[in-house]
């Protein structure tokens, strides 16, 4: 079992997940565990997720998930992003005639906006010529 930092109060299900679903590269290469996992993914969609990490490099970590489940998660993400875009568009349309009376300096100070970063990226920006 690998060491993963748990930020909230650990529960028995957390420990069970760590014991059963966090694997090292060695676990996968020296056993037939990878084949077992892939066989588990064959057929019906499953929500079973495995965390794979390399003990020699703590930043080398990934997730093994059923392809059908991952595709469904991507579709959910796309739907949420599209809904957010539509809501933001509707808000913008509702406010189109409202006066913007907040000074630009205040907007820049109150946000995570980095003017220098924007200016540096402009030369690399490609514009559509449509």
Order of alpha helices (4+ residues) and beta strands (2+ residues): alpha-beta-alpha-alpha-beta-beta-alpha-alpha-alpha
